[in-house]
Amino acid sequence: MFVIITYDVSESRVNKVRKVLKKYLIWTQNSVFEGVITEAKLYKCLSEVNKIMDKREDSLYIYKVENPQNLSKDVLGICKNPEDMFL
Amino acid sequence: MFVIITYDVSESRVNKVRKVLKKYLIWTQNSVFEGVITEAKLYKCLSEVNKIMDKREDSLYIYKVENPQNLSKDVLGICKNPEDMFL
């Protein structure tokens, strides 16, 4: 399964959330992770994130595509690699 | 077709980019728009965005799923509606 995870998380927690997501997926844009992952690993990932997030303030969207062939991706502008930036 | 658009755009241009995207799609998270759109309208939308972006600094990802039934979405935390916020 291919997933895209986007998030709006308070500054005080965002680095911790990124560190968890980075263990399972690829960081492709400031607020976006993506990658191929099993349902079991995604569940584990989200359980970890769940412990860090404040669910009254933070927001995390998980878009799942069962068959990655049903998904295509285009890029306008630069193809960022935030992994070079920090963490 | 269902599209998810995520962006990293400089503060000086981000409101203009959002105003264009808002004409075609639904703003669901700070840096995310999504919705059902035709290929022709998406092309028109991206042409408009293209004129605003600085392609050496800004980044816009377009994830396309031909059949929305191949996509599912889960939310952790709050389901934001940035349309209430500003613009």
Backbone of each chain as nested JSON, in Angstrom:
{
  "chains": [
    {"id": "A", "residues": [
      {"number": 1, "name": "MET", "atoms": {"N": [0.844, -1.191, 0.0], "CA": [0.0, 0.0, 0.0], "C": [0.884, 1.248, 0.0]}},
      {"number": 2, "name": "PHE", "atoms": {"N": [0.438, 2.258, -0.763], "CA": [1.164, 3.53, -0.792], "C": [0.401, 4.526, 0.082]}},
      {"number": 3, "name": "VAL", "atoms": {"N": [1.118, 5.245, 0.931], "CA": [0.448, 6.257, 1.758], "C": [1.098, 7.622, 1.593]}},
      {"number": 4, "name": "ILE", "atoms": {"N": [0.254, 8.627, 1.721], "CA": [0.707, 10.023, 1.795], "C": [0.21, 10.528, 3.142]}},
      {"number": 5, "name": "ILE", "atoms": {"N": [1.12, 11.029, 3.942], "CA": [0.715, 11.587, 5.238], "C": [1.041, 13.076, 5.262]}},
      {"number": 6, "name": "THR", "atoms": {"N": [0.03, 13.871, 5.547], "CA": [0.221, 15.323, 5.672], "C": [-0.158, 15.717, 7.093]}},
      {"number": 7, "name": "TYR", "atoms": {"N": [0.491, 16.76, 7.621], "CA": [0.222, 17.103, 9.023], "C": [0.309, 18.595, 9.276]}},
      {"number": 8, "name": "ASP", "atoms": {"N": [-0.504, 19.006, 10.233], "CA": [-0.434, 20.333, 10.854], "C": [-0.254, 20.073, 12.332]}},
      {"number": 9, "name": "VAL", "atoms": {"N": [0.963, 20.232, 12.818], "CA": [1.244, 19.913, 14.217], "C": [1.947, 21.116, 14.843]}},
      {"number": 10, "name": "SER", "atoms": {"N": [1.599, 21.425, 16.072], "CA": [2.201, 22.565, 16.776], "C": [3.723, 22.454, 16.788]}},
      {"number": 11, "name": "GLU", "atoms": {"N": [4.383, 23.617, 16.69], "CA": [5.856, 23.68, 16.671], "C": [6.489, 22.874, 17.805]}},
      {"number": 12, "name": "SER", "atoms": {"N": [5.835, 22.876, 18.95], "CA": [6.419, 22.225, 20.125], "C": [6.456, 20.7, 19.983]}},
      {"number": 13, "name": "ARG", "atoms": {"N": [5.647, 20.157, 19.076], "CA": [5.586, 18.703, 18.919], "C": [6.017, 18.221, 17.535]}},
      {"number": 14, "name": "VAL", "atoms": {"N": [6.171, 19.149, 16.58], "CA": [6.326, 18.721, 15.185], "C": [7.601, 17.906, 14.951]}},
      {"number": 15, "name": "ASN", "atoms": {"N": [8.695, 18.244, 15.633], "CA": [9.922, 17.471, 15.403], "C": [9.796, 16.03, 15.892]}},
      {"number": 16, "name": "LYS", "atoms": {"N": [9.094, 15.854, 16.997], "CA": [8.882, 14.497, 17.508], "C": [8.021, 13.675, 16.544]}},
      {"number": 17, "name": "VAL", "atoms": {"N": [6.99, 14.314, 15.995], "CA": [6.122, 13.622, 15.027], "C": [6.935, 13.249, 13.791]}},
      {"number": 18, "name": "ARG", "atoms": {"N": [7.758, 14.181, 13.307], "CA": [8.586, 13.899, 12.127], "C": [9.547, 12.741, 12.363]}},
      {"number": 19, "name": "LYS", "atoms": {"N": [10.123, 12.698, 13.558], "CA": [11.081, 11.625, 13.861], "C": [10.419, 10.253, 13.775]}},
      {"number": 20, "name": "VAL", "atoms": {"N": [9.183, 10.169, 14.231], "CA": [8.458, 8.891, 14.137], "C": [8.165, 8.568, 12.671]}},
      {"number": 21, "name": "LEU", "atoms": {"N": [7.586, 9.532, 11.952], "CA": [7.214, 9.289, 10.552], "C": [8.438, 8.897, 9.72]}},
      {"number": 22, "name": "LYS", "atoms": {"N": [9.576, 9.513, 10.042], "CA": [10.812, 9.27, 9.304], "C": [11.312, 7.831, 9.445]}},
      {"number": 23, "name": "LYS", "atoms": {"N": [10.896, 7.158, 10.496], "CA": [11.296, 5.754, 10.668], "C": [10.576, 4.851, 9.672]}},
      {"number": 24, "name": "TYR", "atoms": {"N": [9.415, 5.303, 9.197], "CA": [8.574, 4.427, 8.377], "C": [8.419, 4.906, 6.925]}},
      {"number": 25, "name": "LEU", "atoms": {"N": [8.57, 6.206, 6.704], "CA": [8.249, 6.771, 5.387], "C": [9.321, 7.756, 4.933]}},
      {"number": 26, "name": "ILE", "atoms": {"N": [9.128, 8.303, 3.742], "CA": [10.112, 9.242, 3.18], "C": [9.555, 10.661, 3.277]}},
      {"number": 27, "name": "TRP", "atoms": {"N": [10.374, 11.539, 3.778], "CA": [9.975, 12.945, 3.95], "C": [10.198, 13.664, 2.623]}},
      {"number": 28, "name": "THR", "atoms": {"N": [9.14, 14.113, 1.987], "CA": [9.287, 14.662, 0.632], "C": [8.989, 16.154, 0.53]}},
      {"number": 29, "name": "GLN", "atoms": {"N": [8.304, 16.699, 1.515], "CA": [8.006, 18.134, 1.504], "C": [7.821, 18.535, 2.966]}},
      {"number": 30, "name": "ASN", "atoms": {"N": [7.873, 19.801, 3.265], "CA": [7.849, 20.259, 4.652], "C": [6.809, 19.532, 5.522]}},
      {"number": 31, "name": "SER", "atoms": {"N": [5.583, 19.418, 5.013], "CA": [4.516, 18.797, 5.803], "C": [4.013, 17.493, 5.206]}},
      {"number": 32, "name": "VAL", "atoms": {"N": [4.852, 16.815, 4.435], "CA": [4.399, 15.616, 3.717], "C": [5.413, 14.468, 3.822]}},
      {"number": 33, "name": "PHE", "atoms": {"N": [4.906, 13.302, 4.204], "CA": [5.684, 12.058, 4.103], "C": [4.945, 11.136, 3.148]}},
      {"number": 34, "name": "GLU", "atoms": {"N": [5.681, 10.258, 2.486], "CA": [5.029, 9.302, 1.605], "C": [5.837, 8.017, 1.541]}},
      {"number": 35, "name": "GLY", "atoms": {"N": [5.22, 6.964, 1.018], "CA": [5.977, 5.735, 0.828], "C": [5.103, 4.502, 0.818]}},
      {"number": 36, "name": "VAL", "atoms": {"N": [5.738, 3.377, 0.493], "CA": [5.063, 2.083, 0.505], "C": [5.219, 1.501, 1.905]}},
      {"number": 37, "name": "ILE", "atoms": {"N": [4.135, 1.003, 2.453], "CA": [4.147, 0.503, 3.833], "C": [3.063, -0.563, 3.982]}},
      {"number": 38, "name": "THR", "atoms": {"N": [3.302, -1.503, 4.883], "CA": [2.269, -2.511, 5.148], "C": [1.244, -1.931, 6.121]}},
      {"number": 39, "name": "GLU", "atoms": {"N": [0.076, -2.547, 6.157], "CA": [-0.982, -2.108, 7.074], "C": [-0.49, -2.221, 8.528]}},
      {"number": 40, "name": "ALA", "atoms": {"N": [0.25, -3.276, 8.83], "CA": [0.732, -3.503, 10.199], "C": [1.728, -2.415, 10.614]}},
      {"number": 41, "name": "LYS", "atoms": {"N": [2.647, -2.086, 9.713], "CA": [3.639, -1.05, 10.044], "C": [2.985, 0.329, 10.139]}},
      {"number": 42, "name": "LEU", "atoms": {"N": [2.013, 0.578, 9.289], "CA": [1.304, 1.862, 9.356], "C": [0.584, 1.987, 10.697]}},
      {"number": 43, "name": "TYR", "atoms": {"N": [-0.008, 0.909, 11.123], "CA": [-0.709, 0.903, 12.407], "C": [0.266, 1.225, 13.539]}},
      {"number": 44, "name": "LYS", "atoms": {"N": [1.454, 0.616, 13.477], "CA": [2.488, 0.835, 14.496], "C": [2.948, 2.31, 14.481]}},
      {"number": 45, "name": "CYS", "atoms": {"N": [3.162, 2.805, 13.275], "CA": [3.582, 4.198, 13.088], "C": [2.55, 5.159, 13.684]}},
      {"number": 46, "name": "LEU", "atoms": {"N": [1.286, 4.932, 13.351], "CA": [0.233, 5.848, 13.812], "C": [0.01, 5.732, 15.322]}},
      {"number": 47, "name": "SER", "atoms": {"N": [0.243, 4.556, 15.869], "CA": [0.136, 4.398, 17.324], "C": [1.189, 5.252, 18.015]}},
      {"number": 48, "name": "GLU", "atoms": {"N": [2.396, 5.27, 17.45], "CA": [3.476, 6.082, 18.032], "C": [3.169, 7.573, 17.905]}},
      {"number": 49, "name": "VAL", "atoms": {"N": [2.696, 7.97, 16.728], "CA": [2.371, 9.385, 16.49], "C": [1.244, 9.832, 17.429]}},
      {"number": 50, "name": "ASN", "atoms": {"N": [0.3, 8.944, 17.606], "CA": [-0.874, 9.208, 18.427], "C": [-0.509, 9.611, 19.86]}},
      {"number": 51, "name": "LYS", "atoms": {"N": [0.588, 9.036, 20.349], "CA": [1.019, 9.331, 21.723], "C": [1.615, 10.737, 21.843]}},
      {"number": 52, "name": "ILE", "atoms": {"N": [2.113, 11.269, 20.719], "CA": [2.775, 12.585, 20.744], "C": [1.789, 13.717, 20.466]}},
      {"number": 53, "name": "MET", "atoms": {"N": [0.859, 13.461, 19.553], "CA": [-0.069, 14.513, 19.121], "C": [-1.012, 14.977, 20.235]}},
      {"number": 54, "name": "ASP", "atoms": {"N": [-1.379, 16.249, 20.166], "CA": [-2.49, 16.745, 20.964], "C": [-3.693, 16.782, 20.02]}},
      {"number": 55, "name": "LYS", "atoms": {"N": [-4.595, 15.857, 20.217], "CA": [-5.675, 15.682, 19.23], "C": [-6.724, 16.794, 19.242]}},
      {"number": 56, "name": "ARG", "atoms": {"N": [-6.581, 17.733, 20.197], "CA": [-7.482, 18.9, 20.173], "C": [-6.897, 19.997, 19.299]}},
      {"number": 57, "name": "GLU", "atoms": {"N": [-5.581, 19.921, 19.03], "CA": [-4.911, 20.99, 18.277], "C": [-4.303, 20.52, 16.969]}},
      {"number": 58, "name": "ASP", "atoms": {"N": [-3.755, 19.308, 16.972], "CA": [-2.988, 18.835, 15.82], "C": [-3.866, 18.041, 14.858]}},
      {"number": 59, "name": "SER", "atoms": {"N": [-3.355, 17.905, 13.657], "CA": [-4.122, 17.247, 12.602], "C": [-3.174, 16.445, 11.718]}},
      {"number": 60, "name": "LEU", "atoms": {"N": [-3.533, 15.216, 11.438], "CA": [-2.717, 14.359, 10.569], "C": [-3.658, 13.623, 9.615]}},
      {"number": 61, "name": "TYR", "atoms": {"N": [-3.404, 13.758, 8.327], "CA": [-4.235, 13.067, 7.334], "C": [-3.452, 11.903, 6.748]}},
      {"number": 62, "name": "ILE", "atoms": {"N": [-4.118, 10.776, 6.58], "CA": [-3.487, 9.589, 6.002], "C": [-4.277, 9.205, 4.748]}},
      {"number": 63, "name": "TYR", "atoms": {"N": [-3.669, 9.41, 3.592], "CA": [-4.285, 9.018, 2.323], "C": [-3.681, 7.674, 1.922]}},
      {"number": 64, "name": "LYS", "atoms": {"N": [-4.528, 6.672, 1.707], "CA": [-4.033, 5.339, 1.376], "C": [-4.469, 4.941, -0.025]}},
      {"number": 65, "name": "VAL", "atoms": {"N": [-3.527, 4.426, -0.806], "CA": [-3.856, 3.885, -2.124], "C": [-3.383, 2.433, -2.122]}},
      {"number": 66, "name": "GLU", "atoms": {"N": [-4.347, 1.51, -2.203], "CA": [-3.999, 0.088, -2.108], "C": [-2.987, -0.318, -3.176]}},
      {"number": 67, "name": "ASN", "atoms": {"N": [-3.261, 0.085, -4.416], "CA": [-2.376, -0.277, -5.522], "C": [-1.666, 0.982, -6.038]}},
      {"number": 68, "name": "PRO", "atoms": {"N": [-0.351, 1.093, -5.805], "CA": [0.369, 2.32, -6.194], "C": [0.253, 2.641, -7.688]}},
      {"number": 69, "name": "GLN", "atoms": {"N": [-0.139, 1.656, -8.508], "CA": [-0.309, 1.931, -9.938], "C": [-1.499, 2.842, -10.206]}},
      {"number": 70, "name": "ASN", "atoms": {"N": [-2.379, 2.977, -9.216], "CA": [-3.526, 3.872, -9.378], "C": [-3.184, 5.322, -9.059]}},
      {"number": 71, "name": "LEU", "atoms": {"N": [-1.942, 5.537, -8.667], "CA": [-1.532, 6.879, -8.231], "C": [-0.438, 7.406, -9.14]}},
      {"number": 72, "name": "SER", "atoms": {"N": [-0.529, 8.682, -9.508], "CA": [0.604, 9.306, -10.193], "C": [0.93, 10.617, -9.483]}},
      {"number": 73, "name": "LYS", "atoms": {"N": [2.161, 11.052, -9.634], "CA": [2.6, 12.254, -8.925], "C": [3.335, 13.174, -9.885]}},
      {"number": 74, "name": "ASP", "atoms": {"N": [2.958, 14.431, -9.886], "CA": [3.673, 15.438, -10.672], "C": [4.246, 16.468, -9.707]}},
      {"number": 75, "name": "VAL", "atoms": {"N": [5.312, 17.116, -10.116], "CA": [5.921, 18.148, -9.285], "C": [6.028, 19.439, -10.089]}},
      {"number": 76, "name": "LEU", "atoms": {"N": [5.586, 20.54, -9.481], "CA": [5.813, 21.878, -10.043], "C": [6.851, 22.54, -9.159]}},
      {"number": 77, "name": "GLY", "atoms": {"N": [7.878, 23.111, -9.75], "CA": [8.922, 23.76, -8.946], "C": [9.951, 22.751, -8.506]}},
      {"number": 78, "name": "ILE", "atoms": {"N": [10.546, 23.017, -7.349], "CA": [11.635, 22.148, -6.922], "C": [11.125, 20.913, -6.204]}},
      {"number": 79, "name": "CYS", "atoms": {"N": [11.884, 19.847, -6.366], "CA": [11.584, 18.582, -5.704], "C": [12.434, 18.587, -4.439]}},
      {"number": 80, "name": "LYS", "atoms": {"N": [11.836, 19.021, -3.342], "CA": [12.598, 19.195, -2.106], "C": [12.978, 17.863, -1.496]}},
      {"number": 81, "name": "ASN", "atoms": {"N": [14.054, 17.89, -0.77], "CA": [14.42, 16.735, 0.015], "C": [14.717, 17.201, 1.432]}},
      {"number": 82, "name": "PRO", "atoms": {"N": [13.624, 17.335, 2.227], "CA": [13.822, 17.919, 3.558], "C": [14.762, 17.092, 4.423]}},
      {"number": 83, "name": "GLU", "atoms": {"N": [15.022, 15.859, 4.041], "CA": [15.933, 15.027, 4.847], "C": [17.322, 15.658, 4.921]}},
      {"number": 84, "name": "ASP", "atoms": {"N": [17.64, 16.471, 3.943], "CA": [18.937, 17.151, 3.964], "C": [18.938, 18.319, 4.95]}},
      {"number": 85, "name": "MET", "atoms": {"N": [17.748, 18.776, 5.319], "CA": [17.626, 20.014, 6.074], "C": [17.971, 19.881, 7.548]}},
      {"number": 86, "name": "PHE", "atoms": {"N": [17.231, 19.047, 8.237], "CA": [17.513, 18.849, 9.665], "C": [16.966, 17.506, 10.123]}},
      {"number": 87, "name": "LEU", "atoms": {"N": [16.915, 17.316, 11.384], "CA": [16.596, 16.05, 12.087], "C": [17.83, 15.171, 12.135]}}
    ]},
    {"id": "B", "residues": [
      {"number": 1, "name": "MET", "atoms": {"N": [-11.39, 12.461, -11.699], "CA": [-10.108, 12.194, -11.051], "C": [-10.06, 12.927, -9.709]}},
      {"number": 2, "name": "PHE", "atoms": {"N": [-9.433, 12.26, -8.704], "CA": [-9.266, 12.893, -7.403], "C": [-7.816, 13.356, -7.284]}},
      {"number": 3, "name": "VAL", "atoms": {"N": [-7.603, 14.589, -6.825], "CA": [-6.23, 15.056, -6.648], "C": [-6.002, 15.563, -5.221]}},
      {"number": 4, "name": "ILE", "atoms": {"N": [-4.765, 15.387, -4.794], "CA": [-4.292, 15.964, -3.531], "C": [-3.125, 16.864, -3.929]}},
      {"number": 5, "name": "ILE", "atoms": {"N": [-3.205, 18.123, -3.559], "CA": [-2.108, 19.046, -3.861], "C": [-1.501, 19.531, -2.551]}},
      {"number": 6, "name": "THR", "atoms": {"N": [-0.198, 19.338, -2.418], "CA": [0.524, 19.83, -1.236], "C": [1.562, 20.84, -1.713]}},
      {"number": 7, "name": "TYR", "atoms": {"N": [1.858, 21.837, -0.862], "CA": [2.78, 22.873, -1.331], "C": [3.66, 23.422, -0.226]}},
      {"number": 8, "name": "ASP", "atoms": {"N": [4.853, 23.808, -0.626], "CA": [5.783, 24.6, 0.181], "C": [6.071, 25.839, -0.649]}},
      {"number": 9, "name": "VAL", "atoms": {"N": [5.443, 26.949, -0.299], "CA": [5.593, 28.171, -1.087], "C": [5.992, 29.301, -0.137]}},
      {"number": 10, "name": "SER", "atoms": {"N": [6.895, 30.156, -0.579], "CA": [7.362, 31.274, 0.24], "C": [6.184, 32.124, 0.734]}},
      {"number": 11, "name": "GLU", "atoms": {"N": [6.319, 32.634, 1.954], "CA": [5.267, 33.462, 2.576], "C": [4.773, 34.572, 1.65]}},
      {"number": 12, "name": "SER", "atoms": {"N": [5.691, 35.124, 0.872], "CA": [5.343, 36.262, 0.032], "C": [4.403, 35.874, -1.12]}},
      {"number": 13, "name": "ARG", "atoms": {"N": [4.342, 34.595, -1.445], "CA": [3.503, 34.148, -2.569], "C": [2.388, 33.184, -2.156]}},
      {"number": 14, "name": "VAL", "atoms": {"N": [2.449, 32.694, -0.921], "CA": [1.558, 31.584, -0.568], "C": [0.069, 31.955, -0.625]}},
      {"number": 15, "name": "ASN", "atoms": {"N": [-0.294, 33.167, -0.246], "CA": [-1.717, 33.525, -0.297], "C": [-2.245, 33.572, -1.725]}},
      {"number": 16, "name": "LYS", "atoms": {"N": [-1.399, 34.029, -2.644], "CA": [-1.817, 34.056, -4.054], "C": [-2.017, 32.635, -4.59]}},
      {"number": 17, "name": "VAL", "atoms": {"N": [-1.109, 31.755, -4.226], "CA": [-1.23, 30.352, -4.658], "C": [-2.509, 29.74, -4.085]}},
      {"number": 18, "name": "ARG", "atoms": {"N": [-2.766, 29.998, -2.797], "CA": [-3.982, 29.455, -2.169], "C": [-5.249, 29.973, -2.84]}},
      {"number": 19, "name": "LYS", "atoms": {"N": [-5.23, 31.253, -3.21], "CA": [-6.428, 31.823, -3.842], "C": [-6.749, 31.117, -5.156]}},
      {"number": 20, "name": "VAL", "atoms": {"N": [-5.721, 30.778, -5.908], "CA": [-5.948, 30.039, -7.16], "C": [-6.465, 28.632, -6.851]}},
      {"number": 21, "name": "LEU", "atoms": {"N": [-5.775, 27.915, -5.979], "CA": [-6.169, 26.533, -5.672], "C": [-7.598, 26.469, -5.133]}},
      {"number": 22, "name": "LYS", "atoms": {"N": [-7.956, 27.507, -4.353], "CA": [-9.287, 27.553, -3.739], "C": [-10.414, 27.666, -4.778]}},
      {"number": 23, "name": "LYS", "atoms": {"N": [-10.078, 28.16, -5.962], "CA": [-11.098, 28.252, -7.017], "C": [-11.464, 26.858, -7.552]}},
      {"number": 24, "name": "TYR", "atoms": {"N": [-10.542, 25.917, -7.417], "CA": [-10.716, 24.615, -8.063], "C": [-10.893, 23.447, -7.087]}},
      {"number": 25, "name": "LEU", "atoms": {"N": [-10.335, 23.607, -5.87], "CA": [-10.291, 22.469, -4.944], "C": [-10.705, 22.899, -3.537]}},
      {"number": 26, "name": "ILE", "atoms": {"N": [-10.712, 21.944, -2.615], "CA": [-11.117, 22.225, -1.232], "C": [-9.877, 22.26, -0.355]}},
      {"number": 27, "name": "TRP", "atoms": {"N": [-9.786, 23.302, 0.434], "CA": [-8.641, 23.483, 1.326], "C": [-8.901, 22.7, 2.603]}},
      {"number": 28, "name": "THR", "atoms": {"N": [-8.11, 21.647, 2.86], "CA": [-8.424, 20.761, 3.981], "C": [-7.402, 20.805, 5.111]}},
      {"number": 29, "name": "GLN", "atoms": {"N": [-6.232, 21.315, 4.832], "CA": [-5.198, 21.426, 5.869], "C": [-4.299, 22.574, 5.453]}},
      {"number": 30, "name": "ASN", "atoms": {"N": [-3.5, 23.07, 6.371], "CA": [-2.706, 24.261, 6.076], "C": [-2.023, 24.225, 4.703]}},
      {"number": 31, "name": "SER", "atoms": {"N": [-1.373, 23.118, 4.379], "CA": [-0.639, 23.035, 3.106], "C": [-1.219, 22.012, 2.15]}},
      {"number": 32, "name": "VAL", "atoms": {"N": [-2.514, 21.737, 2.268], "CA": [-3.126, 20.677, 1.463], "C": [-4.47, 21.111, 0.881]}},
      {"number": 33, "name": "PHE", "atoms": {"N": [-4.619, 20.905, -0.41], "CA": [-5.922, 21.027, -1.067], "C": [-6.269, 19.667, -1.651]}},
      {"number": 34, "name": "GLU", "atoms": {"N": [-7.551, 19.376, -1.786], "CA": [-7.938, 18.104, -2.393], "C": [-9.283, 18.259, -3.082]}},
      {"number": 35, "name": "GLY", "atoms": {"N": [-9.639, 17.297, -3.922], "CA": [-10.954, 17.319, -4.545], "C": [-11.003, 16.59, -5.862]}},
      {"number": 36, "name": "VAL", "atoms": {"N": [-12.211, 16.469, -6.373], "CA": [-12.445, 15.857, -7.676], "C": [-12.347, 16.956, -8.724]}},
      {"number": 37, "name": "ILE", "atoms": {"N": [-11.634, 16.688, -9.789], "CA": [-11.403, 17.712, -10.816], "C": [-11.158, 17.019, -12.157]}},
      {"number": 38, "name": "THR", "atoms": {"N": [-11.504, 17.689, -13.224], "CA": [-11.215, 17.119, -14.553], "C": [-9.764, 17.429, -14.927]}},
      {"number": 39, "name": "GLU", "atoms": {"N": [-9.246, 16.679, -15.875], "CA": [-7.871, 16.907, -16.349], "C": [-7.741, 18.335, -16.912]}},
      {"number": 40, "name": "ALA", "atoms": {"N": [-8.774, 18.795, -17.625], "CA": [-8.736, 20.131, -18.246], "C": [-8.694, 21.238, -17.193]}},
      {"number": 41, "name": "LYS", "atoms": {"N": [-9.522, 21.094, -16.163], "CA": [-9.54, 22.115, -15.102], "C": [-8.251, 22.088, -14.288]}},
      {"number": 42, "name": "LEU", "atoms": {"N": [-7.714, 20.908, -14.07], "CA": [-6.447, 20.808, -13.335], "C": [-5.339, 21.503, -14.12]}},
      {"number": 43, "name": "TYR", "atoms": {"N": [-5.347, 21.31, -15.415], "CA": [-4.347, 21.953, -16.276], "C": [-4.454, 23.476, -16.156]}},
      {"number": 44, "name": "LYS", "atoms": {"N": [-5.695, 23.982, -16.181], "CA": [-5.936, 25.418, -16.07], "C": [-5.461, 25.93, -14.696]}},
      {"number": 45, "name": "CYS", "atoms": {"N": [-5.799, 25.194, -13.662], "CA": [-5.394, 25.54, -12.301], "C": [-3.864, 25.622, -12.193]}},
      {"number": 46, "name": "LEU", "atoms": {"N": [-3.187, 24.604, -12.714], "CA": [-1.726, 24.562, -12.593], "C": [-1.054, 25.626, -13.452]}},
      {"number": 47, "name": "SER", "atoms": {"N": [-1.689, 25.975, -14.568], "CA": [-1.144, 27.054, -15.39], "C": [-1.168, 28.371, -14.625]}},
      {"number": 48, "name": "GLU", "atoms": {"N": [-2.27, 28.598, -13.902], "CA": [-2.375, 29.827, -13.106], "C": [-1.362, 29.836, -11.963]}},
      {"number": 49, "name": "VAL", "atoms": {"N": [-1.236, 28.699, -11.283], "CA": [-0.294, 28.6, -10.161], "C": [1.14, 28.793, -10.652]}},
      {"number": 50, "name": "ASN", "atoms": {"N": [1.392, 28.231, -11.804], "CA": [2.723, 28.287, -12.417], "C": [3.23, 29.72, -12.606]}},
      {"number": 51, "name": "LYS", "atoms": {"N": [2.287, 30.627, -12.878], "CA": [2.656, 32.034, -13.104], "C": [3.05, 32.729, -11.8]}},
      {"number": 52, "name": "ILE", "atoms": {"N": [2.56, 32.22, -10.677], "CA": [2.821, 32.859, -9.378], "C": [4.082, 32.298, -8.72]}},
      {"number": 53, "name": "MET", "atoms": {"N": [4.268, 31.0, -8.862], "CA": [5.376, 30.325, -8.159], "C": [6.747, 30.775, -8.651]}},
      {"number": 54, "name": "ASP", "atoms": {"N": [7.705, 30.757, -7.74], "CA": [9.106, 30.873, -8.124], "C": [9.648, 29.442, -8.126]}},
      {"number": 55, "name": "LYS", "atoms": {"N": [9.876, 28.916, -9.304], "CA": [10.183, 27.491, -9.4], "C": [11.581, 27.116, -8.901]}},
      {"number": 56, "name": "ARG", "atoms": {"N": [12.369, 28.164, -8.551], "CA": [13.669, 27.855, -7.943], "C": [13.541, 27.695, -6.425]}},
      {"number": 57, "name": "GLU", "atoms": {"N": [12.416, 28.198, -5.868], "CA": [12.255, 28.169, -4.402], "C": [11.047, 27.369, -3.941]}},
      {"number": 58, "name": "ASP", "atoms": {"N": [9.965, 27.451, -4.718], "CA": [8.703, 26.869, -4.275], "C": [8.534, 25.448, -4.806]}},
      {"number": 59, "name": "SER", "atoms": {"N": [7.629, 24.746, -4.164], "CA": [7.418, 23.341, -4.504], "C": [5.935, 23.011, -4.389]}},
      {"number": 60, "name": "LEU", "atoms": {"N": [5.401, 22.337, -5.385], "CA": [3.994, 21.937, -5.368], "C": [3.908, 20.509, -5.882]}},
      {"number": 61, "name": "TYR", "atoms": {"N": [3.29, 19.627, -5.092], "CA": [3.14, 18.221, -5.496], "C": [1.688, 17.971, -5.876]}},
      {"number": 62, "name": "ILE", "atoms": {"N": [1.499, 17.253, -6.946], "CA": [0.147, 16.903, -7.396], "C": [0.038, 15.383, -7.435]}},
      {"number": 63, "name": "TYR", "atoms": {"N": [-0.736, 14.825, -6.504], "CA": [-0.983, 13.38, -6.474], "C": [-2.335, 13.147, -7.144]}},
      {"number": 64, "name": "LYS", "atoms": {"N": [-2.353, 12.299, -8.164], "CA": [-3.594, 12.05, -8.898], "C": [-4.024, 10.597, -8.738]}},
      {"number": 65, "name": "VAL", "atoms": {"N": [-5.305, 10.408, -8.451], "CA": [-5.872, 9.062, -8.404], "C": [-7.034, 9.052, -9.389]}},
      {"number": 66, "name": "GLU", "atoms": {"N": [-6.888, 8.262, -10.447], "CA": [-7.911, 8.261, -11.51], "C": [-9.289, 7.898, -10.952]}},
      {"number": 67, "name": "ASN", "atoms": {"N": [-9.335, 6.824, -10.174], "CA": [-10.606, 6.375, -9.617], "C": [-10.602, 6.603, -8.098]}},
      {"number": 68, "name": "PRO", "atoms": {"N": [-11.419, 7.552, -7.627], "CA": [-11.406, 7.88, -6.198], "C": [-11.69, 6.676, -5.299]}},
      {"number": 69, "name": "GLN", "atoms": {"N": [-12.289, 5.61, -5.86], "CA": [-12.549, 4.416, -5.049], "C": [-11.261, 3.712, -4.639]}},
      {"number": 70, "name": "ASN", "atoms": {"N": [-10.162, 4.032, -5.32], "CA": [-8.877, 3.429, -4.966], "C": [-8.191, 4.159, -3.818]}},
      {"number": 71, "name": "LEU", "atoms": {"N": [-8.833, 5.219, -3.347], "CA": [-8.216, 6.048, -2.314], "C": [-9.067, 6.029, -1.054]}},
      {"number": 72, "name": "SER", "atoms": {"N": [-8.413, 5.926, 0.102], "CA": [-9.155, 6.128, 1.347], "C": [-8.388, 7.13, 2.202]}},
      {"number": 73, "name": "LYS", "atoms": {"N": [-9.099, 7.797, 3.077], "CA": [-8.475, 8.838, 3.888], "C": [-8.863, 8.657, 5.351]}},
      {"number": 74, "name": "ASP", "atoms": {"N": [-7.879, 8.686, 6.223], "CA": [-8.141, 8.66, 7.662], "C": [-7.612, 9.954, 8.263]}},
      {"number": 75, "name": "VAL", "atoms": {"N": [-8.192, 10.345, 9.375], "CA": [-7.738, 11.562, 10.046], "C": [-7.396, 11.232, 11.492]}},
      {"number": 76, "name": "LEU", "atoms": {"N": [-6.229, 11.675, 11.934], "CA": [-5.86, 11.617, 13.359], "C": [-5.908, 13.041, 13.871]}},
      {"number": 77, "name": "GLY", "atoms": {"N": [-6.565, 13.252, 15.01], "CA": [-6.656, 14.603, 15.554], "C": [-7.813, 15.344, 14.923]}},
      {"number": 78, "name": "ILE", "atoms": {"N": [-7.676, 16.654, 14.831], "CA": [-8.802, 17.452, 14.356], "C": [-8.848, 17.495, 12.832]}},
      {"number": 79, "name": "CYS", "atoms": {"N": [-10.066, 17.591, 12.331], "CA": [-10.309, 17.711, 10.9], "C": [-10.454, 19.204, 10.631]}},
      {"number": 80, "name": "LYS", "atoms": {"N": [-9.363, 19.83, 10.263], "CA": [-9.348, 21.284, 10.103], "C": [-10.152, 21.737, 8.9]}},
      {"number": 81, "name": "ASN", "atoms": {"N": [-10.63, 22.935, 9.012], "CA": [-11.267, 23.545, 7.847], "C": [-10.68, 24.937, 7.68]}},
      {"number": 82, "name": "PRO", "atoms": {"N": [-9.503, 25.0, 7.02], "CA": [-8.816, 26.3, 6.943], "C": [-9.643, 27.367, 6.226]}},
      {"number": 83, "name": "GLU", "atoms": {"N": [-10.703, 26.963, 5.524], "CA": [-11.518, 27.968, 4.822], "C": [-12.14, 28.942, 5.826]}},
      {"number": 84, "name": "ASP", "atoms": {"N": [-12.291, 28.485, 7.059], "CA": [-12.836, 29.368, 8.088], "C": [-11.797, 30.378, 8.565]}},
      {"number": 85, "name": "MET", "atoms": {"N": [-10.544, 30.082, 8.328], "CA": [-9.456, 30.846, 8.919], "C": [-9.23, 32.21, 8.274]}},
      {"number": 86, "name": "PHE", "atoms": {"N": [-8.918, 32.201, 7.016], "CA": [-8.686, 33.461, 6.316], "C": [-8.872, 33.285, 4.818]}},
      {"number": 87, "name": "LEU", "atoms": {"N": [-8.455, 34.233, 4.056], "CA": [-8.643, 34.348, 2.594], "C": [-10.025, 34.922, 2.319]}}
    ]}
  ]
}
